[in-house]
Amino acid sequence: GLVEVEMNGHGEVLRLKIDPTLVAKADG
């Protein structure tokens, strides 16, 4: 997907990976 989230066993977010192209679109 465009946005991927890695979580541990406690439901805490370890990493948030965002597709650079998605950021570019949002930036205009």
N, C-alpha and C positions, 0 to 999 in steps of 0.2 A: 504493500500500500504506500500511499504518499507519506503518511505519518505512522511511525512504528514506536511502540512503547514497550520497554522491557521492565518486567516487574519481578520482585522477589516473592518468597513464600508468604510474606506478611501483607502483600498488596501495595507495597511501596514502590514508587517508580524509580528504577535504577538509571535508565537512560531514555531520552526522548530524541528520536531521529526524525528529522523533517527533510523531505526532498527539496534540494536547493531550487529547483524549477518552480515549486509551489511557492516558495518565499519570493522568488522573482516576480511571479504573477501578482502576489499580494502587494508587492512594492510598487507595481505599476510599470 
